């Protein structure tokens, strides 16, 4: 099998959506960047690459067997084999994967552009490995806590993370709010619809609010998110971390 040496990775752990595995240009200085000594390369069909990028489900047994202990990392003076670590590519896109010993793609990383270009050249004339899985073509179900990629299009890393925070707050609102509270929050977003909102049922108000807010990200979204999470320690901490990083970047 093909291998590549000295591969830089920035692991995103437990991510089931490809938009949360950030491209190289969005890596931060605070991220933990690692150097892999050697990584096995697997050229696969696009649908399998999509599956690996967008799920945390079981990988094909044949794939795991092919990559078993074929990749290495150096720790101090030791060269250690990784149980199931590999570069997945369809000849165009690429993803570095490490299962940390499990059978699912727990850790994922994009590649440095020059290494990704080298990878494309490496596999250009290579045949594609065919791994059979009868559930590869099952359509993925998105929801509030795992938003559809269409809602993240065009957003940078910080905006995506804040938008997911807003969706978490909206999900909590749906689960816990009374009709009067939901109407209040919809009115905060769309005050010009006040009279219409007061006549809406819970489902009508919820659908209207979500449809109004789900696309894009603006300063208005950000201010609205901040108001929604006030007084909720976990959400506030997530908000603070994002803004601390932004302030640090600005000060530099």
Order of alpha helices (4+ residues) and beta strands (2+ residues): beta-beta-beta-alpha-alpha-beta-beta-beta-beta-alpha-alpha-alpha-alpha-alpha-alpha-alpha
